[in-house]
Amino acid sequence: MDRTERVLERVRNTPPGFVRTYGDVSPGAPRFAGSVLFACTDAGVPWHRVVRADGSLAKGRRQRRLLEAEGIPFRGERVDMRAARLPD
């Protein structure tokens, strides 16, 4: 499995109701994860479950709507990472 597929597999394995950070899905190379998700055309990849380390959203309102529909809690404009981050 190559690097790109490992990132996509980690994202696919993030269950509804949880989030991971870019660094969680691509340890040591969070920007690589962002590039992979940006280029991904597979509608089955739950890209919205990947957020910045501080809980802020890269894709704004659309991402927030999708996360809220899954019950992800927010504190202001950021995901409540204590409650929503998938444990290792």
GUDREN-962733 format. One line per field, with one value per residue: x negated, z negated, y of N, C-alpha, C in turn. Coordinates in steps of 0.2 Angstrom, whole numbers. Atoms other than C-alpha are relative to their C-alpha. Layout:
<sites>
n.east: c(X  ...) $
n.up: c(Z  ...) $
n.north: c(Y  ...) $
ca.east: c(X  ...) $
ca.up: c(Z  ...) $
ca.north: c(Y  ...) $
c.east: c(X  ...) $
c.up: c(Z  ...) $
c.north: c(Y  ...) $
</sites>
This chain:
<sites>
n.east: c(-4  4  -2  -6  -5  0  -4  -7  -3  -1  -6  -6  -1  -2  -7  -4  0  7  4  7  4  4  6  -2  -1  7  5  6  -1  -7  -1  -1  -7  -4  1  -4  -7  -2  0  -4  -7  -5  -5  -1  5  -3  5  -3  2  7  0  7  2  -3  -7  -3  -2  3  -5  -5  -7  -2  3  -3  -6  1  2  -6  -5  3  0  7  -1  5  1  1  1  5  -3  2  4  0  -6  -1  6  0  6  5) $
n.up: c(0  0  5  -1  2  7  2  -1  5  7  0  -1  6  5  0  1  7  2  -5  1  -3  -5  2  2  -6  -3  6  -2  -7  -1  -6  -5  1  -3  -7  -2  1  -5  -7  0  -3  3  4  6  5  4  1  5  6  1  2  2  6  5  -1  -5  -6  -6  -5  2  1  -2  5  6  -1  0  7  5  -2  3  7  2  4  -2  5  -4  -7  0  3  7  -1  5  0  -7  -3  1  4  -3) $
n.north: c(-6  -6  -6  -3  5  0  -6  1  5  -3  -4  4  3  -4  1  -6  -2  -1  -4  1  -6  2  3  7  5  0  -2  -3  -4  -2  -3  5  3  -5  1  6  -1  -5  4  6  -1  5  -3  4  -2  -5  -5  -5  3  -2  -7  -3  2  -4  1  -5  3  -2  -1  -5  2  6  5  0  3  7  2  -1  5  6  -2  -3  -6  -6  -5  -5  2  6  7  1  5  5  5  3  3  7  2  4) $
ca.east: c(0  -7  -7  8  18  13  20  36  38  36  49  61  59  64  81  96  96  77  64  45  32  22  7  17  20  2  -10  -24  -17  0  -1  -2  14  22  15  22  39  40  36  47  63  70  86  85  70  77  65  76  70  52  49  34  25  33  51  53  61  52  68  79  98  100  89  97  114  108  100  115  126  115  117  99  99  91  84  87  80  69  73  72  57  58  75  73  55  54  42  27) $
ca.up: c(0  5  -5  3  0  -18  -20  -12  -22  -38  -33  -27  -44  -54  -60  -60  -76  -76  -68  -65  -61  -46  -56  -63  -45  -39  -54  -51  -34  -37  -22  -12  -19  -13  4  5  -1  11  26  21  31  22  15  2  -7  -22  -20  -31  -46  -44  -53  -58  -74  -83  -78  -65  -48  -31  -21  -31  -31  -21  -32  -47  -41  -38  -55  -64  -55  -63  -80  -81  -95  -92  -104  -94  -77  -81  -84  -102  -100  -117  -114  -95  -91  -88  -101  -95) $
ca.north: c(0  17  33  40  24  24  41  37  21  30  43  29  21  36  32  44  55  56  67  65  78  79  74  59  52  57  57  69  76  84  94  78  72  89  86  69  74  89  77  63  61  46  51  37  45  55  70  81  70  77  94  105  101  115  109  123  118  119  118  130  129  114  104  110  105  88  86  93  81  67  75  82  95  112  125  141  139  124  105  101  90  82  75  71  66  48  40  31) $
c.east: c(-4  2  7  6  1  4  7  3  1  6  6  2  1  8  4  0  -7  -4  -8  -3  -4  -6  2  0  -7  -5  -6  1  8  2  1  7  5  0  4  7  3  0  5  7  5  5  1  -5  3  -5  2  -2  -8  0  -7  -1  4  8  3  1  -4  5  6  7  2  -2  3  7  0  -1  6  5  -2  0  -7  1  -6  0  -1  -1  -4  4  -3  -4  0  5  0  -6  0  -6  -4  1) $
c.up: c(0  -5  1  -2  -7  -3  1  -4  -7  0  1  -7  -6  0  -1  -7  -2  5  -1  3  6  -2  -2  7  4  -5  3  7  0  6  6  0  4  7  3  0  6  7  0  3  -2  -5  -7  -5  -4  -2  -5  -7  -2  -1  -2  -7  -6  0  5  7  6  5  -2  -1  2  -4  -6  0  0  -6  -5  1  -3  -7  -3  -4  2  -6  5  7  1  -3  -7  0  -6  0  7  3  -1  -3  4  -1) $
c.north: c(6  5  3  -5  -1  5  -1  -6  2  5  -4  -4  4  0  6  2  1  4  -2  6  -2  -3  -7  -5  0  2  3  4  2  3  -5  -2  5  -1  -6  1  5  -3  -5  2  -6  2  -4  1  6  6  5  -2  2  8  2  -2  4  -1  5  -4  3  2  4  -3  -7  -6  0  -3  -7  -3  1  -5  -7  1  2  6  5  4  7  -2  -6  -6  0  -7  -5  -5  -4  -3  -7  -2  -5  -8) $
</sites>
